[in-house]
Amino acid sequence: MKQTALITGASSGIGYALAEIFAEKGHNLILVARRETNLITLATRLKKENGIEAYVIPCDLSKPDASKSLYLEIKGLELTVDLLVNNAGFGDFGEFHELDWQKQADMIQVNITALTQLCHLFLPEMKKNEYGRILNIASSGAFAPLPFMSVYGATKAYVLSFSEALAEEVKPLNITVTALCPGATETEFAETAQAEKSGFFKRKMPTPHQVAQYGYDKMMAGQTVAVHGLSNKILVTLMRLMPRKIVAKTSKHMAKGE
Ligand SMILES: NC(=O)c1ccc[n+]([C@@H]2O[C@H](COP(=O)([O-])OP(=O)(O)OC[C@H]3O[C@@H](n4cnc5c(N)ncnc54)[C@H](OP(=O)(O)O)[C@@H]3O)[C@@H](O)[C@H]2O)c1
């Protein structure tokens, strides 16, 4: 029987590429994001090309009751989620006190609360079925304080810490949790975060497909932390060894493109 993957943020970037990869591997899909048209076009193509089922559920995960409504809608369709991909997320670049408050609050809701609640809602059925794979998209920025992206960096540090702890908890249940930590990737992320001019996005970036393929492989292998790319792996190792104060200063220079 085909497994079903729920992918949030499947309307663009890494989530879109993940949907393509899951479909190629023969998994049925539940695709979630706000841009319904993107999801419908993707689902229609993936069904035709891969002979899978693909359901579209438009949903704004910044709304406090969104995760519960999404869960109830999936239960209403009598679907079981075997593979949960918490990919939806966004950032914001600038001096914290000048950034729009609502955008920070929405970011915390999407990047942290929705991700956490979806794990909480779908874990009981994974436990019952004695199988589950969860992929939470963190960031290489999760390992450092990120001046000028301070809230975003903190949300991703949460995702990393939460995923590592949860992975240990659910290991005996044949459920794995993977925190995927990409570096800067060629998606709509920089534009949404108004961070195109920051130093983070001024280097050659991998495609979303490269990051998604890596994430899929590590998720299915059950690896807990997966940092994409050699230069990010080196950076993360250095950040773990250096004093936090120096890491914060270095991140600040990188953010400014110095
Ligand atoms: N690109 C990078 O440099 C980079 C680096 C490290 C980590 N990441 C992480 O990778 C993940 C995917 O981002 P991406 O790079 O692929 O960027 P992207 O192209 O901007 O995709 C973000 C996805 O999240 C969805 N999303 C945003 N707000 C949402 C909301 N309120 N409700 C539901 N869905 C929402 C978007 O869909 P709608 O707009 O249609 O709702 C979109 O599908 C994010 O968690 C991001 O933090 C990205």
The ligand as a MOL file (V3000), in Angstrom:
LIG
                    3D

  0  0  0     0  0            999 V3000
M  V30 BEGIN CTAB
M  V30 COUNTS 48 52 0 0 0
M  V30 BEGIN ATOM
M  V30 1 N 15.7520 29.3020 0.9100 0
M  V30 2 C 16.6080 29.3880 1.9080 0
M  V30 3 O 17.6430 30.0570 1.7850 0
M  V30 4 C 16.3680 28.6050 3.1770 0
M  V30 5 C 17.4660 28.3240 4.0130 0
M  V30 6 C 17.2470 27.6040 5.1890 0
M  V30 7 C 15.9750 27.1680 5.5100 0
M  V30 8 N 14.9190 27.4680 4.6920 0 CHG=1
M  V30 9 C 13.5850 27.0080 5.0770 0
M  V30 10 O 13.0620 26.1890 4.0620 0
M  V30 11 C 11.6300 26.1840 4.1510 0
M  V30 12 C 11.0300 26.3750 2.7610 0
M  V30 13 O 11.3390 27.6750 2.2980 0
M  V30 14 P 11.8040 27.9800 0.7920 0
M  V30 15 O 13.2250 28.3480 0.8300 0
M  V30 16 O 11.3610 26.8870 -0.0990 0 CHG=-1
M  V30 17 O 11.0130 29.3530 0.5320 0
M  V30 18 P 9.6930 29.6780 -0.3420 0
M  V30 19 O 9.9460 29.3910 -1.7640 0
M  V30 20 O 9.3600 31.0810 0.0440 0
M  V30 21 O 8.6020 28.6700 0.2060 0
M  V30 22 C 7.9550 28.8540 1.4500 0
M  V30 23 C 6.7210 27.9920 1.4940 0
M  V30 24 O 6.0830 28.1830 2.7750 0
M  V30 25 C 4.7100 28.4730 2.5470 0
M  V30 26 N 4.1600 29.3570 3.5630 0
M  V30 27 C 4.6390 30.5580 3.9910 0
M  V30 28 N 3.7820 31.1260 4.8540 0
M  V30 29 C 2.7340 30.2700 4.9840 0
M  V30 30 C 1.5070 30.3060 5.7040 0
M  V30 31 N 1.1710 31.3590 6.4650 0
M  V30 32 N 0.6660 29.2590 5.6090 0
M  V30 33 C 0.9700 28.1970 4.8130 0
M  V30 34 N 2.1020 28.1050 4.0960 0
M  V30 35 C 2.9650 29.1370 4.1680 0
M  V30 36 C 4.6690 29.1660 1.1740 0
M  V30 37 O 3.3820 28.9930 0.5730 0
M  V30 38 P 2.2670 30.1460 0.3510 0
M  V30 39 O 2.9910 31.4470 0.1790 0
M  V30 40 O 1.5570 29.6860 -0.8770 0
M  V30 41 O 1.4210 30.0790 1.5680 0
M  V30 42 C 5.7130 28.3780 0.4130 0
M  V30 43 O 5.1540 27.2250 -0.1480 0
M  V30 44 C 11.2570 27.2710 5.1440 0
M  V30 45 O 10.9410 26.6910 6.3920 0
M  V30 46 C 12.5360 28.0940 5.2560 0
M  V30 47 O 12.6390 28.7470 6.4790 0
M  V30 48 C 15.0910 28.1640 3.5230 0
M  V30 END ATOM
M  V30 BEGIN BOND
M  V30 1 1 1 2
M  V30 2 2 2 3
M  V30 3 1 2 4
M  V30 4 1 4 5
M  V30 5 2 4 48
M  V30 6 2 5 6
M  V30 7 1 6 7
M  V30 8 2 7 8
M  V30 9 1 8 9
M  V30 10 1 8 48
M  V30 11 1 9 10
M  V30 12 1 9 46
M  V30 13 1 10 11
M  V30 14 1 11 12
M  V30 15 1 11 44
M  V30 16 1 12 13
M  V30 17 1 13 14
M  V30 18 2 14 15
M  V30 19 1 14 16
M  V30 20 1 14 17
M  V30 21 1 17 18
M  V30 22 2 18 19
M  V30 23 1 18 20
M  V30 24 1 18 21
M  V30 25 1 21 22
M  V30 26 1 22 23
M  V30 27 1 23 24
M  V30 28 1 23 42
M  V30 29 1 24 25
M  V30 30 1 25 26
M  V30 31 1 25 36
M  V30 32 1 26 27
M  V30 33 1 26 35
M  V30 34 2 27 28
M  V30 35 1 28 29
M  V30 36 1 29 30
M  V30 37 2 29 35
M  V30 38 1 30 31
M  V30 39 2 30 32
M  V30 40 1 32 33
M  V30 41 2 33 34
M  V30 42 1 34 35
M  V30 43 1 36 37
M  V30 44 1 36 42
M  V30 45 1 37 38
M  V30 46 2 38 39
M  V30 47 1 38 40
M  V30 48 1 38 41
M  V30 49 1 42 43
M  V30 50 1 44 45
M  V30 51 1 44 46
M  V30 52 1 46 47
M  V30 END BOND
M  V30 END CTAB
M  END
